[in-house]
Amino acid sequence: MATTYNNLYLDARHQLKSAGVESAQLEAREIVCAAAGKSRDQFYRDLMLYASDQVEEKTAELLRRRLAGEPVAYLVGEWEFYGLPMEVSQEVLIPRMDTEVLAEQAILRARAAGEGARVLDLCAGSGCVGLAVAANVPGCRAVLADVSEGALRICKQNVRRNDLNARVTCIQADAREVPPPALWDFDVIASNPPYIPSWEIEGLDPSVRDYEPRLALDGGADGLDFYRLIARNWKSALRLGGTLLFEVGMGQDTQVAAILAQEGYQDICTYPDTQGIQRVVGGVVPLLDESGLLD
């Protein structure tokens, strides 16, 4: 018996709710939209129309995969970040609301730097942070850098999707190494590096552990390897007075602030997410050295 898009959505929502999915309403909508190849506006417009057998079968298949643990963002191939559509695959982390704190601080610093500001999104993944900055600071230029070729493919797709080709470029670079000569003179470096301690990864929620790329999760024995290496090696890629911004895991802010201080960064600040967790730590390359002379 044929069913309407509305009933298809309500049934999907019920199944997700029964399985304990917190965002069942949002996920049910995204799954039906993906199965039908409809935008959200088209979905709402067509709620009372009947779905084809193929759409019903596709919805059932996506629901089966979701209930087995696969994240909905990977099922539908995209997710929204800072108001921008982002294509995603299992090559990159799913953009999260927590990371919007990093984007917000990078946007503010890029605006303060003025016309022609240069911003680097290091460990870019989907490129969501750098693209949010470029979209909200029209005078800036952004570079998306990642070691993963798969991530860079997604970055390039997202640059095109958001019509930012004129001001955003993508480059392969390993955040653990000294930056290549092409990457220098940035006003802002924003990085959401891997920060899960290696020993904690097996205990992560299966939707993260089994689907998201380990390369983007594993921060070494104590989770702080990338912070140490980036703070030390990438300082030279910042202008004097430039800012390094990190997203950090819960409870890591004090240690990351200490790493920045040890490497000579000044004006170190932390910024909370919507849950009150200190989520971003930033430091500035000083304009003056201890003698009061320019570095």
Secondary structure as the mmCIF struct_conf table of DSSP 4:
data_model
#
loop_
_struct_conf.conf_type_id
_struct_conf.id
_struct_conf.beg_label_comp_id
_struct_conf.beg_label_asym_id
_struct_conf.beg_label_seq_id
_struct_conf.end_label_comp_id
_struct_conf.end_label_asym_id
_struct_conf.end_label_seq_id
STRN STRN1 THR A 4 THR A 4
HELX_RH_AL_P HELX_RH_AL_P1 TYR A 5 SER A 18
TURN_TY1_P TURN_TY1_P1 ALA A 19 GLY A 20
TURN_TY1_P TURN_TY1_P2 GLU A 22 SER A 23
HELX_RH_AL_P HELX_RH_AL_P2 ALA A 24 ALA A 36
TURN_TY1_P TURN_TY1_P3 GLY A 37 GLY A 37
HELX_RH_AL_P HELX_RH_AL_P3 ARG A 40 ARG A 45
TURN_TY1_P TURN_TY1_P4 ASP A 46 MET A 48
BEND BEND1 LEU A 49 LEU A 49
STRN STRN2 TYR A 50 TYR A 50
HELX_LH_PP_P HELX_LH_PP_P1 ALA A 51 SER A 52
HELX_RH_AL_P HELX_RH_AL_P4 ASP A 53 LEU A 67
TURN_TY1_P TURN_TY1_P5 ALA A 68 GLY A 69
HELX_RH_AL_P HELX_RH_AL_P5 VAL A 72 VAL A 76
TURN_TY1_P TURN_TY1_P6 GLY A 77 GLY A 77
STRN STRN3 GLU A 78 PHE A 81
TURN_TY1_P TURN_TY1_P7 TYR A 82 GLY A 83
STRN STRN4 LEU A 84 GLU A 87
TURN_TY1_P TURN_TY1_P8 GLN A 90 GLU A 91
BEND BEND2 VAL A 92 VAL A 92
HELX_LH_PP_P HELX_LH_PP_P2 LEU A 93 PRO A 95
HELX_RH_3T_P HELX_RH_3T_P1 MET A 97 THR A 99
HELX_RH_AL_P HELX_RH_AL_P6 GLU A 100 ALA A 113
TURN_TY1_P TURN_TY1_P9 GLU A 115 GLY A 116
STRN STRN5 ARG A 118 LEU A 122
TURN_TY1_P TURN_TY1_P10 CYS A 123 CYS A 123
TURN_TY1_P TURN_TY1_P11 GLY A 125 SER A 126
HELX_RH_AL_P HELX_RH_AL_P7 CYS A 128 ASN A 136
TURN_TY1_P TURN_TY1_P12 PRO A 138 GLY A 139
STRN STRN6 ARG A 141 ASP A 146
BEND BEND3 VAL A 147 VAL A 147
HELX_RH_AL_P HELX_RH_AL_P8 GLU A 149 ARG A 161
TURN_TY1_P TURN_TY1_P13 ASN A 162 ASP A 163
TURN_TY1_P TURN_TY1_P14 ASN A 165 ARG A 167
STRN STRN7 VAL A 168 GLN A 172
TURN_TY1_P TURN_TY1_P15 ALA A 175 ARG A 176
BEND BEND4 GLU A 177 GLU A 177
HELX_LH_PP_P HELX_LH_PP_P3 VAL A 178 PRO A 180
TURN_TY1_P TURN_TY1_P16 PRO A 181 ALA A 182
BEND BEND5 LEU A 183 LEU A 183
STRN STRN8 PHE A 186 SER A 191
STRN STRN9 ILE A 196 ILE A 196
HELX_RH_3T_P HELX_RH_3T_P2 SER A 198 GLY A 203
BEND BEND6 LEU A 204 LEU A 204
HELX_RH_AL_P HELX_RH_AL_P9 PRO A 206 ARG A 209
TURN_TY1_P TURN_TY1_P17 ASP A 210 TYR A 211
BEND BEND7 GLU A 212 GLU A 212
HELX_RH_3T_P HELX_RH_3T_P3 ARG A 214 ALA A 216
TURN_TY1_P TURN_TY1_P18 LEU A 217 LEU A 217
STRN STRN10 ASP A 218 ASP A 218
TURN_TY1_P TURN_TY1_P19 ALA A 221 ASP A 222
BEND BEND8 GLY A 223 GLY A 223
HELX_RH_AL_P HELX_RH_AL_P10 ASP A 225 ASN A 233
BEND BEND9 TRP A 234 TRP A 234
HELX_RH_3T_P HELX_RH_3T_P4 LYS A 235 ALA A 237
STRN STRN11 LEU A 238 GLU A 247
TURN_TY1_P TURN_TY1_P20 MET A 250 GLY A 251
HELX_RH_AL_P HELX_RH_AL_P11 ASP A 253 GLN A 262
TURN_TY1_P TURN_TY1_P21 GLU A 263 GLY A 264
STRN STRN12 GLN A 266 PRO A 272
TURN_TY1_P TURN_TY1_P22 THR A 274 GLN A 275
BEND BEND10 GLY A 276 GLY A 276
STRN STRN13 GLN A 278 VAL A 284
BEND BEND11 LEU A 287 LEU A 287
STRN STRN14 LEU A 288 LEU A 288
TURN_TY1_P TURN_TY1_P23 GLU A 290 SER A 291
BEND BEND12 GLY A 292 LEU A 293
STRN STRN15 LEU A 294 LEU A 294
#
